[in-house]
Amino acid sequence: MHFVRAASLTGYAEVARTVGLDPNRILRKVEIDPARLEDPDNRLPARSVAHLLELSAAESGCRHFALLLAERRSIATLGPLSLLIRDLETQREVLDAFIRYQRLLTDAVAFTVEEQGDTTLIHAQLMIEVEHENVQGVELAMAAVSQALVSLAGDRGRPESAHFLHKAPADLTAHKLQFRCPLHFESLFNGFCYSTRTLDNPVSRSEVKTHRYAEEYLETLRRAVEKISTADRIRAALRFLLPMGRGTLEQTSRHLGTHVRMLQRLLQEDGLTFGQLLNETRRSLCLGHLRDSHHSVQAISGLLGFSSASSFARWFQGEFGKSPSRWRADCDGIVLPENGTAARDDNPRTPSSRQPEWSAAHRRAAAARRRVLLNTLRSRPPLG
């Protein structure tokens, strides 16, 4: 079960009351004891917290509920991690520490960093599967990272742009105030775009360096908490690698720093296969893309690592019994023609016979997606 520290809900009762909610009623509705919020180190079920945030936003009609909650947070709400990052010297060191020790805060969100020349992308990936939108959880997690850097570095810590997979709200006022940078909704990822060069800017000038002691303390906590399973490590890696067309067993092994045979052996001990985890991850991600964005089926097929929209459509039909377009239309209450809109392959072949073709297509698609991503970040007009 994934968890979230109670500190993530600091100020929840006050924020709930300001938007007309009874906080205790909502908390109990998602089976969270209000008394559990009193100790910031208490661990709460991540699915319950995600449900709480979405329910609070829906019942109050406040689309930016998570951002109001983020305003109540400070460096101190990061718990033991705050001991370390206060004395680090550059934004890059703060990000590295945040990512290294993120599981002390929650294992429901994974942050990864990818350098693309003079641009560095910070990806925020939710690791839990829910049956509803998880917009609030994404925005709260992103606000936490953004606020940590800004608290230490001031305006120099702000990203060049913020990106969200989900649709834009009708009113962007709260998002502009929170992130203070260009906003891109229905983007290709959740996260931020930073200048690689500016990440080396200083963030603190503490005379008394306590970070060695803090780091030793955090390492002790990390070793106690990070008993992450091989399956969870692979799920996290796939969520990062699939949009770049790198979701193969070999590429996942390389990403995790493990030999292919070792990874297969560890999975076999748990009664699992890489193919099962790949399929499970794709199932989880595709429904969110179809439900929470206006991305085309072609674009979603690329985000899931498929070589074409037709292969994605066939896989989706086999998993869910309908085409991606039909599934999306059913969610939106749209009536489609009976013949459907799924992409077709006029020359279906067996998976083994298509492997060379798929491998070549994956390489071309991955390179194209990386070019498109960077071009989009640099040229797409922001909303904020």
C-alpha positions as CSV (number, residue, x, y, z in Angstrom):
1,M,0.0,0.0,0.0
2,H,1.3,3.4,-0.9
3,F,1.5,6.1,1.8
4,V,1.5,9.9,2.2
5,R,2.9,11.7,5.3
6,A,0.2,13.5,7.2
7,A,2.3,16.6,6.8
8,S,1.1,16.7,3.2
9,L,-2.3,17.7,4.6
10,T,-1.0,20.5,6.8
11,G,-3.8,23.1,7.1
12,Y,-6.4,20.8,5.6
13,A,-9.1,21.6,8.2
14,E,-8.6,25.4,7.8
15,V,-8.7,25.3,4.0
16,A,-11.7,23.1,4.0
17,R,-13.6,25.5,6.2
18,T,-12.7,28.5,4.1
19,V,-14.4,26.8,1.0
20,G,-17.5,25.8,3.0
21,L,-16.7,22.2,3.9
22,D,-16.9,20.3,7.1
23,P,-13.4,18.8,7.2
24,N,-14.2,16.0,9.7
25,R,-17.1,14.8,7.5
26,I,-15.0,14.7,4.4
27,L,-12.1,13.0,6.2
28,R,-14.4,10.3,7.6
29,K,-16.0,9.8,4.2
30,V,-12.6,8.7,2.8
31,E,-11.9,6.7,6.0
32,I,-9.2,8.9,7.4
33,D,-9.4,9.6,11.2
34,P,-9.1,13.4,11.7
35,A,-6.9,12.7,14.7
36,R,-4.3,11.2,12.4
37,L,-3.5,14.6,10.9
38,E,-2.2,15.9,14.3
39,D,1.1,14.0,13.9
40,P,2.8,15.1,10.7
41,D,4.8,11.8,10.6
42,N,1.7,9.6,10.5
43,R,1.4,7.6,7.3
44,L,-1.9,7.8,5.5
45,P,-3.1,5.6,2.6
46,A,-2.3,7.4,-0.6
47,R,-5.5,6.4,-2.3
48,S,-7.5,7.8,0.5
49,V,-5.6,11.1,0.4
50,A,-6.0,11.3,-3.4
51,H,-9.8,10.7,-3.0
52,L,-9.9,13.3,-0.2
53,L,-8.4,16.0,-2.4
54,E,-10.6,15.3,-5.4
55,L,-13.7,15.1,-3.2
56,S,-12.9,18.3,-1.5
57,A,-12.4,20.1,-4.8
58,A,-15.7,18.6,-6.2
59,E,-17.9,19.3,-3.2
60,S,-16.6,22.8,-2.7
61,G,-16.5,23.7,-6.4
62,C,-13.0,25.0,-5.8
63,R,-10.9,23.6,-8.7
64,H,-7.7,24.9,-7.1
65,F,-8.2,23.3,-3.7
66,A,-4.8,21.6,-3.7
67,L,-3.1,24.9,-4.4
68,L,-4.8,26.5,-1.4
69,L,-3.5,23.6,0.6
70,A,0.0,24.1,-0.8
71,E,0.1,27.7,0.5
72,R,0.0,26.3,4.1
73,R,3.1,24.3,3.5
74,S,6.7,25.3,4.3
75,I,10.1,23.8,4.3
76,A,9.4,22.4,7.7
77,T,6.6,20.2,6.4
78,L,9.3,18.2,4.5
79,G,10.2,16.7,7.8
80,P,13.7,15.3,8.2
81,L,14.5,16.3,4.6
82,S,14.3,20.0,5.7
83,L,17.4,19.4,7.9
84,L,19.5,18.7,4.8
85,I,18.2,21.0,2.0
86,R,18.5,24.1,4.1
87,D,22.3,23.8,4.0
88,L,22.8,22.7,0.4
89,E,24.4,25.2,-2.0
90,T,22.7,24.8,-5.4
91,Q,19.3,24.1,-6.8
92,R,20.7,21.0,-8.4
93,E,21.8,19.6,-5.0
94,V,18.3,20.4,-3.6
95,L,16.7,18.5,-6.5
96,D,19.1,15.6,-6.1
97,A,18.3,15.4,-2.4
98,F,14.6,15.7,-2.9
99,I,14.6,12.8,-5.4
100,R,17.0,10.6,-3.3
101,Y,14.9,10.9,-0.2
102,Q,11.4,11.4,-1.7
103,R,10.2,8.0,-0.3
104,L,10.6,9.4,3.2
105,L,7.8,11.8,2.2
106,T,5.6,9.5,0.1
107,D,6.0,6.6,-2.2
108,A,2.9,7.6,-4.1
109,V,4.8,10.2,-6.3
110,A,8.1,9.7,-8.1
111,F,10.2,12.6,-9.3
112,T,12.8,12.0,-12.0
113,V,15.2,14.4,-13.8
114,E,16.1,14.3,-17.4
115,E,18.7,16.6,-19.0
116,Q,18.2,17.5,-22.7
117,G,21.1,19.8,-23.4
118,D,20.5,23.3,-22.0
119,T,17.0,22.2,-20.8
120,T,16.3,20.0,-17.8
121,L,12.9,18.3,-17.3
122,I,11.6,17.3,-13.9
123,H,8.9,14.7,-14.3
124,A,6.3,14.1,-11.5
125,Q,4.7,10.7,-11.8
126,L,1.9,9.5,-9.6
127,M,2.4,5.8,-8.7
128,I,-1.2,5.0,-7.6
129,E,-4.1,4.0,-9.7
130,V,-7.4,5.6,-8.9
131,E,-10.9,5.4,-10.6
132,H,-11.3,9.2,-10.6
133,E,-9.3,12.1,-11.8
134,N,-6.1,12.8,-9.8
135,V,-5.6,16.4,-10.8
136,Q,-5.4,17.7,-7.2
137,G,-2.7,15.1,-6.2
138,V,-0.6,16.1,-9.2
139,E,-0.8,19.8,-8.5
140,L,-0.1,19.4,-4.8
141,A,3.0,17.3,-5.5
142,M,4.3,19.8,-8.1
143,A,3.6,22.8,-5.8
144,A,5.7,21.1,-3.0
145,V,8.8,20.9,-5.3
146,S,8.3,24.4,-6.7
147,Q,7.9,25.9,-3.2
148,A,10.9,24.2,-1.8
149,L,13.2,25.7,-4.5
150,V,11.6,29.1,-4.3
151,S,11.8,29.2,-0.5
152,L,15.6,28.6,-0.7
153,A,16.5,30.4,-3.9
154,G,13.8,33.1,-4.3
155,D,12.7,33.9,-7.9
156,R,15.9,32.2,-9.2
157,G,14.3,28.9,-8.1
158,R,11.3,29.3,-10.4
159,P,11.0,27.0,-13.4
160,E,10.9,28.3,-17.0
161,S,7.6,26.5,-17.4
162,A,5.1,24.2,-15.6
163,H,3.5,21.3,-17.5
164,F,0.3,19.3,-16.8
165,L,-1.2,16.3,-18.6
166,H,-4.7,17.3,-17.5
167,K,-7.0,19.9,-18.9
168,A,-6.7,23.6,-17.9
169,P,-9.2,25.0,-15.4
170,A,-11.6,27.7,-16.4
171,D,-9.8,30.2,-14.0
172,L,-6.0,30.2,-14.0
173,T,-5.6,32.8,-11.3
174,A,-4.5,30.5,-8.5
175,H,-2.1,28.6,-10.8
176,K,-0.4,31.8,-11.9
177,L,0.0,32.9,-8.3
178,Q,1.4,29.5,-7.2
179,F,3.8,28.8,-10.0
180,R,4.6,32.2,-11.4
181,C,5.8,30.9,-14.8
182,P,4.3,30.0,-18.1
183,L,1.7,27.2,-17.8
184,H,1.1,24.4,-20.3
185,F,-1.9,22.2,-19.8
186,E,-2.5,19.0,-21.8
187,S,1.2,18.8,-22.2
188,L,3.3,15.7,-22.7
189,F,4.1,15.2,-19.1
190,N,3.5,16.4,-15.5
191,G,6.5,18.5,-14.3
192,F,8.7,21.4,-14.9
193,C,11.2,22.7,-17.4
194,Y,14.3,24.4,-16.0
195,S,17.4,25.9,-17.6
196,T,20.2,23.4,-17.0
197,R,22.6,26.2,-16.4
198,T,20.5,27.9,-13.7
199,L,20.2,24.7,-11.6
200,D,23.8,25.4,-10.5
201,N,22.8,28.8,-9.0
202,P,23.4,29.0,-5.2
203,V,20.4,28.7,-2.9
204,S,21.9,29.2,0.5
205,R,24.9,30.7,2.3
206,S,24.7,28.9,5.7
207,E,27.7,29.5,7.9
208,V,27.1,26.4,10.0
209,K,27.1,23.3,7.8
210,T,24.9,20.7,9.5
211,H,24.2,18.8,6.3
212,R,26.6,16.0,7.0
213,Y,24.8,15.1,10.1
214,A,21.4,15.5,8.4
215,E,22.5,13.3,5.6
216,E,23.6,10.6,7.9
217,Y,20.3,10.7,9.7
218,L,18.3,10.7,6.4
219,E,20.3,7.8,5.1
220,T,19.3,5.8,8.2
221,L,15.7,6.6,7.6
222,R,15.9,5.9,3.9
223,R,17.3,2.4,4.4
224,A,14.5,1.7,6.8
225,V,11.8,3.0,4.5
226,E,13.0,2.1,1.1
227,K,12.3,-1.6,1.1
228,I,10.8,-1.1,-2.3
229,S,9.9,-4.2,-4.2
230,T,11.4,-5.0,-7.6
231,A,7.9,-4.8,-9.1
232,D,7.4,-1.2,-7.8
233,R,10.9,-0.2,-9.0
234,I,9.9,-1.4,-12.5
235,R,6.5,0.3,-12.4
236,A,8.2,3.6,-11.5
237,A,10.8,3.2,-14.3
238,L,8.2,2.3,-16.9
239,R,6.1,5.4,-16.1
240,F,9.2,7.5,-16.8
241,L,10.5,5.5,-19.9
242,L,7.4,4.7,-21.8
243,P,6.7,8.3,-23.1
244,M,10.2,8.3,-24.6
245,G,9.8,4.9,-26.3
246,R,12.2,3.2,-23.9
247,G,9.9,0.7,-22.2
248,T,11.7,-2.5,-23.1
249,L,13.1,-5.0,-20.7
250,E,16.7,-4.1,-21.7
251,Q,16.2,-0.4,-21.4
252,T,14.4,-0.7,-18.0
253,S,17.2,-2.9,-16.7
254,R,19.7,-0.3,-17.8
255,H,17.7,2.5,-16.2
256,L,17.7,0.6,-12.9
257,G,21.3,-0.3,-13.1
258,T,20.5,-4.1,-13.1
259,H,21.4,-6.9,-15.6
260,V,18.5,-8.2,-17.6
261,R,18.8,-11.7,-16.2
262,M,19.1,-10.5,-12.6
263,L,15.9,-8.5,-13.1
264,Q,14.1,-11.4,-14.6
265,R,15.2,-13.7,-11.8
266,L,14.0,-11.2,-9.1
267,L,10.6,-11.0,-10.8
268,Q,10.4,-14.8,-11.1
269,E,10.9,-15.0,-7.3
270,D,7.8,-12.9,-6.9
271,G,5.8,-14.9,-9.5
272,L,5.8,-12.0,-12.0
273,T,7.0,-11.2,-15.5
274,F,8.2,-8.0,-17.1
275,G,5.3,-8.3,-19.6
276,Q,2.7,-8.4,-16.8
277,L,4.1,-5.2,-15.3
278,L,4.4,-3.5,-18.6
279,N,0.7,-4.3,-19.4
280,E,-0.4,-3.3,-15.9
281,T,1.4,0.1,-16.2
282,R,-0.1,0.8,-19.6
283,R,-3.6,0.0,-18.4
284,S,-3.2,2.4,-15.5
285,L,-1.7,5.2,-17.6
286,C,-3.9,5.0,-20.7
287,L,-7.2,5.5,-18.9
288,G,-5.9,8.6,-17.2
289,H,-4.8,10.0,-20.6
290,L,-8.1,9.3,-22.2
291,R,-10.1,10.6,-19.3
292,D,-8.1,13.6,-18.2
293,S,-6.8,15.1,-21.4
294,H,-7.7,15.9,-25.0
295,H,-4.7,14.1,-26.4
296,S,-5.4,12.3,-29.6
297,V,-5.3,8.5,-29.7
298,Q,-2.2,8.8,-31.9
299,A,-0.5,10.9,-29.2
300,I,-1.5,8.6,-26.4
301,S,-0.2,5.6,-28.2
302,G,3.2,7.3,-28.3
303,L,3.0,8.2,-24.6
304,L,2.4,4.5,-23.9
305,G,5.3,3.4,-26.0
306,F,3.3,1.8,-28.9
307,S,4.7,2.1,-32.4
308,S,1.4,3.1,-33.9
309,A,-2.2,4.1,-33.1
310,S,-3.4,0.9,-34.7
311,S,-1.3,-1.3,-32.4
312,F,-2.5,0.7,-29.4
313,A,-6.1,0.4,-30.5
314,R,-5.8,-3.4,-30.9
315,W,-4.2,-3.7,-27.5
316,F,-6.9,-1.5,-25.9
317,Q,-9.7,-3.5,-27.5
318,G,-8.3,-6.7,-26.1
319,E,-7.9,-5.2,-22.6
320,F,-11.1,-3.2,-22.3
321,G,-13.5,-4.7,-24.9
322,K,-13.9,-1.4,-26.8
323,S,-11.9,1.1,-28.8
324,P,-10.1,4.0,-27.1
325,S,-12.4,6.5,-28.9
326,R,-15.5,4.5,-27.7
327,W,-14.2,4.4,-24.1
328,R,-13.5,8.2,-24.1
329,A,-16.9,8.9,-25.7
330,D,-18.7,6.8,-23.0
331,C,-16.9,8.8,-20.3
332,D,-18.0,12.0,-21.9
333,G,-21.5,10.9,-22.8
334,I,-20.9,11.2,-26.5
335,V,-22.7,8.8,-28.9
336,L,-20.4,7.3,-31.6
337,P,-21.5,5.5,-34.8
338,E,-21.9,1.8,-34.3
339,N,-19.0,1.0,-36.6
340,G,-16.6,2.7,-34.1
341,T,-13.5,4.8,-34.7
342,A,-10.7,2.5,-33.8
343,A,-7.7,2.6,-36.1
344,R,-7.3,-0.5,-38.2
345,D,-4.3,-2.5,-39.5
346,D,-5.1,-3.9,-42.9
347,N,-2.3,-6.5,-42.6
348,P,-2.4,-8.0,-39.1
349,R,0.5,-10.4,-38.3
350,T,1.7,-12.3,-35.3
351,P,3.7,-10.4,-32.6
352,S,6.8,-12.4,-33.4
353,S,6.8,-11.6,-37.1
354,R,6.3,-7.9,-36.3
355,Q,9.1,-7.6,-33.8
356,P,11.8,-6.2,-36.1
357,E,9.3,-3.7,-37.5
358,W,8.2,-2.6,-34.0
359,S,11.8,-2.2,-32.8
360,A,12.7,0.1,-35.7
361,A,9.4,2.0,-35.3
362,H,10.1,2.4,-31.5
363,R,13.5,3.9,-32.2
364,R,12.1,6.4,-34.8
365,A,9.2,7.3,-32.6
366,A,11.3,7.8,-29.5
367,A,13.7,10.2,-31.3
368,A,10.7,12.0,-32.8
369,R,9.0,12.4,-29.4
370,R,12.1,13.8,-27.8
371,R,12.4,16.4,-30.6
372,V,8.7,17.2,-30.4
373,L,8.9,17.5,-26.6
374,L,11.7,20.0,-26.7
375,N,10.3,22.0,-29.6
376,T,6.9,22.1,-27.8
377,L,8.5,23.4,-24.6
378,R,10.3,26.1,-26.4
379,S,7.7,27.3,-28.9
380,R,4.2,26.5,-27.5
381,P,2.5,29.6,-26.2
382,P,1.8,29.3,-22.5
383,L,-1.6,29.9,-20.8
384,G,-0.1,31.8,-17.9
